[in-house]
């Protein structure tokens, strides 16, 4: 975590002989934003939405709390920037982990692996705390819904690729994706609430045990009817 001191912001007026100083100040501005976003992430994890005040975040970042409003306009906008940072990093990680999953069993195994990562690092806690604050913060629910939508689309994409016709015969991919995202968030929130990781991870193991049935159903749905193999 970067420790920044409160800085004097540079006015948008060019002055002779100060280009290097302006570049330095610009670098400080970027570093301060970075420090505030990192601090907001850690504050959400440790103190929750209710404890993520400008004072708490700025104190963790080592800068003046006025800079929260200078760089982000409001505490909520800073917290959304923190969520966007975590989401972008995890989205890339999720894509890497599930890229090679071609069977339901492999997909469940990949999901279990990233679930453990999220539990260990508290990544989903950031979103869970933001959701907790949505009921008391006007406009936050809509902002979170917009940010969750790409995750639903991603889940639908992966489910369609791996489960294919076997899934669509039971439930539309977008509805299944909604359920998967809700289940994933719910499991993480409960594990965070009572500290019981074993039950959540056991569910992944049971799902892995049932996945061969889905694989069999997929194989049957993908096979052409008898007599149509050479048509």
C-alpha positions in Angstrom: 0.0 0.0 0.0 1.3 3.4 -0.9 1.6 5.9 1.8 1.0 9.4 0.4 1.1 12.8 2.1 -1.5 15.4 1.3 -0.4 17.3 -1.7 -1.1 20.7 -3.2 -3.0 20.2 -6.5 -1.6 21.9 -9.5 -3.7 24.5 -11.2 -4.5 24.0 -14.9 -2.3 26.9 -15.9 1.0 26.4 -17.7 4.0 28.3 -16.4 7.5 28.6 -17.8 10.1 26.4 -16.3 7.7 24.1 -14.3 7.0 21.3 -16.8 9.0 18.8 -14.7 7.2 19.8 -11.6 3.8 19.4 -13.3 4.8 15.9 -14.4 5.8 15.1 -10.8 2.5 16.4 -9.5 0.6 14.5 -12.1 2.4 11.3 -11.0 1.5 12.1 -7.4 -2.1 12.5 -8.5 -2.1 9.0 -10.1 -0.4 7.5 -7.1 -2.9 9.1 -4.8 -5.8 7.7 -6.7 -4.2 4.3 -6.7 -3.6 4.5 -3.0 -7.2 5.6 -2.3 -8.7 2.8 -4.4 -6.5 0.2 -2.7 -7.4 1.6 0.7 -11.1 1.5 -0.2 -10.8 -2.2 -1.2 -9.1 -3.1 2.1 -11.5 -0.9 4.2 -14.6 -2.6 2.6 -13.0 -6.0 3.4 -12.2 -5.2 7.0 -14.7 -2.5 8.1 -17.6 -3.1 5.7 -19.7 -0.6 3.9 -20.8 1.2 7.1 -17.2 1.7 8.1 -15.9 2.9 4.8 -15.9 6.6 5.5 -13.7 9.2 3.8 -11.7 9.5 7.0 -11.2 5.7 7.4 -10.1 5.2 3.7 -7.9 8.3 3.6 -6.3 7.3 6.9 -5.5 3.8 5.5 -4.1 5.5 2.3 -2.0 8.0 4.3 -3.5 11.1 2.7 -5.9 13.9 3.5 -9.6 12.9 3.4 -10.3 16.0 1.2 -8.5 14.1 -1.6 -11.3 11.5 -1.6 -13.7 14.2 -2.9 -11.1 15.9 -5.1 -10.3 12.7 -7.1 -13.7 10.9 -6.9 -16.4 13.4 -6.0 -17.9 11.2 -3.3 -17.1 8.3 -1.1 -19.7 6.1 -3.0 -17.9 6.8 -6.3 -14.6 5.9 -4.7 -16.1 2.6 -3.4 -17.5 1.9 -6.9 -14.1 2.5 -8.4 -12.7 0.0 -5.8 -15.3 -2.5 -6.9 -14.5 -1.9 -10.5 -10.8 -2.6 -9.8 -11.5 -5.9 -8.0 -14.0 -6.9 -10.7 -11.7 -6.3 -13.6 -8.9 -8.3 -11.9 -11.1 -11.2 -11.0 -12.9 -11.2 -14.4 -9.5 -11.9 -16.1 -8.7 -14.5 -13.5 -12.0 -16.3 -14.0 -11.5 -16.4 -17.7 -8.1 -18.0 -17.3 -9.4 -20.6 -14.9 -12.4 -21.8 -16.9 -10.8 -21.4 -20.3 -9.9 -25.1 -20.5 -13.0 -26.5 -18.9 -14.9 -28.6 -21.5 -17.0 -30.9 -19.2 -19.3 -30.1 -16.3 -16.9 -31.8 -13.9 -14.0 -29.6 -15.0 -16.2 -26.5 -14.8 -17.2 -27.3 -11.2 -13.6 -28.0 -10.3 -12.6 -24.6 -11.8 -15.4 -22.9 -9.9 -14.3 -24.5 -6.6 -10.7 -23.3 -7.2 -11.7 -19.7 -7.7 -14.2 -19.8 -4.9 -11.4 -20.8 -2.5 -9.3 -17.9 -3.9 -12.1 -15.4 -3.4 -12.7 -16.7 0.2 -9.0 -16.5 1.0 -8.5 -13.0 -0.4 -12.0 -11.6 0.5 -12.7 -10.5 -3.1 -16.4 -11.2 -3.1 -16.7 -9.4 0.3 -16.2 -6.1 -1.5 -19.3 -6.7 -3.7 -21.2 -8.2 -0.7 -20.6 -5.1 1.4 -21.6 -2.8 -1.5 -24.8 -4.8 -1.9 -25.4 -4.4 1.9 -25.1 -0.6 1.5 -27.5 -0.4 -1.5 -30.6 -0.4 0.6 -29.6 2.9 2.3 -27.8 4.6 -0.5 -29.8 6.1 -3.3 -28.7 5.1 -6.8 -26.2 2.5 -5.6 -28.5 -0.5 -6.4 -28.7 0.6 -10.0 -24.9 1.0 -10.2 -24.4 -2.4 -8.8 -26.9 -4.0 -11.1 -25.1 -2.6 -14.0 -21.8 -4.0 -12.8 -23.2 -7.5 -12.1 -24.7 -7.8 -15.6 -21.4 -8.7 -17.3 -20.9 -11.4 -14.7 -24.3 -12.9 -15.6 -23.4 -12.7 -19.2 -20.1 -14.4 -18.6 -21.8 -17.2 -16.6 -24.3 -17.7 -19.4 -21.6 -17.9 -21.9 -19.6 -20.6 -20.0 -22.7 -22.6 -19.1 -23.8 -22.6 -22.8 -20.3 -23.7 -23.9 -19.9 -26.5 -21.4 -23.5 -27.7 -20.8 -25.0 -26.8 -24.1 -28.3 -28.4 -25.2 -28.5 -30.4 -21.9 -28.9 -27.2 -20.0 -31.2 -25.3 -22.4 -33.5 -28.3 -22.3 -34.1 -27.7 -18.6 -33.6 -23.9 -18.1 -32.6 -21.0 -20.4 -28.9 -20.1 -20.0 -29.6 -16.6 -18.8 -31.8 -17.8 -16.0 -29.3 -20.5 -15.0 -26.6 -17.8 -15.0 -28.7 -15.6 -12.7 -29.0 -18.6 -10.3 -25.3 -19.4 -10.5 -24.3 -15.8 -9.7 -26.8 -15.6 -6.8 -25.7 -18.9 -5.4 -22.1 -18.0 -5.6 -22.6 -14.7 -3.8 -24.9 -16.3 -1.2 -22.4 -19.0 -0.4 -19.6 -16.5 0.0 -21.7 -14.2 2.2 -22.7 -17.1 4.5 -19.2 -18.3 4.7 -18.1 -14.8 5.6 -20.9 -14.5 8.2 -20.4 -17.7 10.1 -16.9 -18.6 9.1 -18.0 -22.0 7.8 -16.1 -22.6 4.6 -16.5 -26.4 4.8 -20.2 -26.5 3.9 -19.8 -24.2 0.9 -16.8 -26.2 -0.4 -18.7 -29.5 0.3 -21.4 -28.3 -2.1 -18.9 -27.9 -4.9 -17.7 -31.5 -4.2 -21.3 -32.8 -4.4 -21.9 -30.8 -7.6 -18.7 -32.4 -9.0 -20.0 -35.8 -8.1 -23.3 -35.1 -10.0 -21.6 -33.6 -13.0 -21.1 -36.9 -14.8 -24.9 -37.1 -15.1 -25.0 -33.8 -16.8 -22.2 -34.9 -19.0 -24.1 -38.0 -20.0 -27.2 -35.9 -20.7 -25.2 -33.5 -22.8 -23.7 -36.4 -24.8 -27.1 -37.8 -25.5 -28.5 -34.4 -26.5 -25.6 -33.7 -28.8 -25.9 -37.1 -30.6 -28.1 -37.2 -33.7 -31.1 -39.5 -33.6 -30.6 -43.1 -34.9 -30.7 -43.2 -38.6 -29.7 -39.6 -39.1 -25.9 -40.0 -38.7 -25.3 -40.0 -42.4 -28.1 -37.8 -43.6 
